[in-house]
Amino acid sequence: MSYQFLQLEQQAQVAYVWLNRPELHNAFNTLVIEELHACFNSLNTRNDIRVVVLAGRGKSFSAGADLNWMKQAGQASAAENEADALKLAQMLHALATLQQPTIARVQGIAFGGGMGLASACDICIASTEAKFATSEVRLGLAPSTISPYVIRAIGARQASRYFLTAERISAHEAKQIGLVHEVADAENLDQKVQEMIAALLLGGPQAQAASKQLIHLVSHQVMNDDLLKQTAQHIAQVRQGSEAKEGLNAFLNKQQPAWTSTSQ
């Protein structure tokens, strides 16, 4: 499938999804959202892809919504606005629920929906020059569709500050509040991403997909007997899988599991 505003590259078992509107700081419009959604849905069916890296061409990761698109949305009907917003929400959900581990490679600005994209990824690696913001309130808006992912990343208390002030967050501050996992100089950003990819490729793909489901299950529930039962059922199912047997046998025999031989 060809894209107008994305570039999809594959290097061995890693897919790189590049936002490709550098002249507009990779801002969203309806077509960008639709292309991202289609791309994520396609990648989710591919067992030959072990890791997905989301990145932006040019100086920025993503400035969020294209302001011209937002102005047009302001003139649309309530039903049209809701349908537009739902497309963004569904795209973010498709990213957050990909079977593969996802890495946001962030340079420059990640504002509004751009911060939402970074938050919806499993892991975020940022350059020291990166800046984040939920900038919506300064435009008279609210960070509605991105809120589940940003709040999951930084917690409700930090969200109270940054949603209400729209302050810019440096890469190091973003790491302190839980949004970013690793910070690297611009010249070392790709090396840091490659190190994270190498670590991810050591894990079993089925186990990683199951672990992502587990995180979603546990983080959305209170601790009670039902959750205890669900987590017990989850590990019981995983233990019976062929990948678990392979991994345990390899460990006991001091060997590498089969999946690592195709990870290099």
Secondary structure, 3 states (H helix, E strand, C coil): CCCCCEEEEEECCEEEEEECCHHHCCCECHHHHHHHHHHHHHHCCCCCCCEEEEEECCCCCECCECHHHHHHHHCCCHHHHHHHHHHHHHHHHHHHCCCCCEEEEECCEEECHHHHHHHHCCEEEEECCCEEECCHHHHCCCCCCCHHHHHHHHHHHHHHHHHHHCCCEEHHHHHHCCCCCEEECHHHHHHHHHHHHHHHHCCCHHHHHHHHHHHHHHHCCCCCHHHHHHHHHHHHHHHCCHHHHHHHHHHHCCCCCHHHHHCC
